[in-house]
């Protein structure tokens, strides 16, 4: 999974570091109310057909092994966020 620092509502700059031995891309979603990580996974596996169970908030192209990119986001308190790469999914909370 990912190591996500404690984040607060408002503007945050997040370092996305690829610790894998191959290139990785990252995607950041916010699930719609009542939707689960499984719903998002099933939607992705379907080729993103039908209504999205989440809002896409950001993504990166492939990051080389042991390199970083920075993503600046406006985060809302009490909203759920999830980072995905090819092998991991990590939900994280945002405090006020």
Secondary structure, 3 states (H helix, E strand, C coil): CCCCCCEECEEEEEEEECCCCCCECCEEEEECCCCCHHHHHHHHHCCCCCCCCEEEEEECCCECCCCEEEEEEEECCCCCEEEECCCCEEEECEEC
